[in-house]
Amino acid sequence: MVPPEILHDQHNRYLLQAKWTAENRRRLFLSANIHHASQVLEVGSGTSAVLHDIAEIESVKTFGIDIDSKAVGFAHSIDPKSRYVVGNGLQLPYRTGTFDATICHFLLMWVSNPLTVIIEMRRVVKDGGVVLALAEPDYGGRIDFPEILEKFGHHQAEALEAQGADTQMGRKLRMLFTQAGLENIHIGVLGGEWYGIPDEMTLQSEWKTLSDDLEGCLSKEQLHNYQELDRSAWQNGTRILFVPTFYAIGWHKEGI
């Protein structure tokens, strides 16, 4: 049994990621006409950090699917309006042409065959429906400054790869959407802004995730030293951390 505090930690992390992409999601949802959709599916819905927002639109029926049964239970407990099920994005348990839109958020980098997932997302949308990959990072273009923190960025990418992540998924989105047969594809990269100092809760959440990722790769002493360097750089106004995060939107047309 997964302790409740672990699920809450995961949810807080997903909420932080959702905060990073919130402004761009609003713009993409306008382009996709999500507010006038009848049914929307999120693949890899996790703890509902993203789908919960769409569920607040009264006219939209929202559905989520995730391979993690504990995350599905947690999502349902905080978002009873949406219908969450346990399942795999490689074989979605829905009829062809069911939804107006399918979305995913920080998912494709973690799946064994992202093209199959996108093809499935395309299959279950109606003719004229839309598929959105809202955020996929590309650690190959990561920028860390001051230079003393560059090596830490490499350590994190290596740790993610050891967990099975494709750390260069972002740059592959256009190719994958094209191969999946989507049309009118638009690809972009989230911009970066740096101002002020992140609040303590944000820093602690970020470093909790980093510590979990790098457990076994770096010693506690090494992690502590990097954390202090990071904190000091934020406080003295020199810290830049930028991981290019790509998004994609494409439409399904009958016969394609």
N, C-alpha and C positions, 0 to 999 in steps of 0.2 A: 504493500500500500504506500502510495506517494504521500508524504506528510503534507498537510495543508499549507504549511509555510513555504514549501518548495513551489507549489502552484501559485501562491501569491507572489513569490519572487519572480517567477516566470512571467506572470501577468504584468507586473510592474515594469519588467524589461520590455515586454511587447508594447506597453503603453508609451514608453520612452521612444521606441522606434517609430510608433505611430505618430508621435508628436513631431519627429523629424520630417515626416513626409506629409503632414496634414495639409499644408497650403497647396502643395502640388496635387494631392488627391482631390481637393475641391475643384481645382481647375480641370483635371481629367474627368471627374464625374460630370461636370458641365458638358464637356465635349462628348461624353458617352450618353448624355441625357438620362443619367441614372435616376434622377428625381421623378421621371415619368415612366420608369420601368415597372413592370408588374412583378417580376421575379428575378432575384439576383443571387448568385451562388459564389461563395468564397471557398476556394480550394486551399487547404492548409490553414484553416480558420483559427487554429490555436485556441487561445482563451477569449477570443472575441474582441480583441483590442481594436480591430478595424471594422468588422461587420456590425458591431454594436452601434456605431454611428449611423450606418445606413438604415439599420432597423428602426431608428427614430423617425424615419420618413414614413408617415402613416400609411401611404398608399402602396408601399413596396413590401412584398413578401420576401424575407431573407432566409437563406439556407447556408449552412456551413458544413464542411466535411474535413475531418482531420484523422490521421492515423493513430493519434494518441487518445485513448479512451478517457484518461483522466482529464486531459485538457478539454475534451468534449463535454464531460460532466460539469467542469468548472464553468465553461462558456454558457451552458444552459442555465446554470444557477444564477448568473448575473444578467442574462439576456433571454428570458423565457419566451419572448416574442418570436425569435428565430428558431428554425428547426435544424438542430445539429445532429449529425450522424458520424459514426466511426467508419472510415473507409479510406481507400487509396486513390490518389489522383491519377495513377496509371490506368485505372479502370473505374471510371465514375459510375455509380449505380443509378443513373438517371437516363431517361429516354432522350433520343436525339431531338433537338429543337425545343427543349423545355424552358430555357431561361432567356431573358433579354440580355443579360450580361453575366460574364464570369470574371472573377478577379483573383489575384494572388498577391501576397505581400511578403517579401523576404522568404520565398519558398523554393524557387527553381534551383538555387545554388545547393540545395540540400537533397534533391531527388536524383535517383540513379539514371533516369532517362527523361530529361526535361522536355525534349521534343514530343514524346508520347503524352506528357501531361498537357502541353499546349494543344495538341491535336484533340485530346479529350475535352478540353475546355471549349474548343471551337465546335466540336461535335454537338455538345449539349446546349449551344445557343441557337436561337431561331435565325432564319434568314434575315440578314440585316442587323443581327445582334453583334455585340462587341466583346472582345477579350482584352483584359488589362493586366499587365504585370506591373504592379505599382512601385516596386523597389527591388533591385538586384544589384548588390555592390560589386566592385571590381578592385580588388586589392592590388592588382598589378599596377594601378595608377596612383596608389596611396602616397600622400605627402605628409611627412612628419617633420616638424621644426619646433625647437632647435635640433640640430643634427644629432645630438647625443641620444635622441629618442628614435632615430631612424631604425636602429637595430631592433628596437622593441616591436615596431610595426612588422618587421620580417618574422619575428618570433610568433606574433599572433597569426599571421597568414599561414605559417607552417603548422601551427596548432590546429587551425580550422581545417586545413587539408588533411591532417591526420584523422580528423573526425569524419571525413568523407565529403567535405564541402568543396565545390568548385569555386575557387576564389577569384576567377576571372569570368564569372557568369555574365556580368553586366555587358561586356563588349559583344557577347554572343546573342543578345536578345533579337537584334534585327535579323540575323541569319535564321534563328529558330522560328520567329514569327513568319518569315518568308517561306521556310520549308513546311510550315504547318498549313500553308494555303490561305493565310489571312490577306486581306486587301486594305488599301489606304493606310498602310502602316506608318506610324509616327513614333520615332525613338528620341529620347532626350536624356539629359543628365541633370540631376538636382544640383542647384548652385550651393555655394558655401558662404556663410556669414559668420563673423566672429566679433562678438562684442561682450564686454563685461567678463565676469567670472561665473562659471556654472555654479549653481547652488550646491550645497553639501550633499543633498539627497541624490542629485544627478550624478555627482562625482562618485559617490559610494555605490550607486547602482551600476555605473559603468565599470568600476573596478571589481565589483563582485563578479560580473560576467567575465571580465578579463582573467581574473584569478581562476575561475572555473575552467576557462578555455585552456589556460597555460599550466594547469596542475600537471605535474610530472614532466613538464618541459623546462621550467625554470624553478629554481629553489625559492623558498619563501623570502629569503634575504634578497635575492635578485628582484623578485616582484616588488618588495617593499622599496628598494632603491629606485626602481622605475616609477613607482607610484609617487614618491617624493619629488622626483625630477619633473613629472607631469604636473603635480600640484603647484610646484614652484614656478613653472613656466606659465601656467594659467594666471597665477597671482601677480607675476611681474609683467604680464601683457605681451609675452613673446610666443605663446603656444599657438601653433597651427596644426590641426589634424583634419585631413580631407581624404575621404575614401570616395572616389567617384561612384555614385549610385544612379544606375540607369532605370528608366521606365519605358514601357512600350504599350501602345494601343493599336489594335487592328480589328477590322470588321470581317464578319463571315458573310459571304455571298453564295447563294445557291448555285450548285454546279461547279464550284471551285474545288 
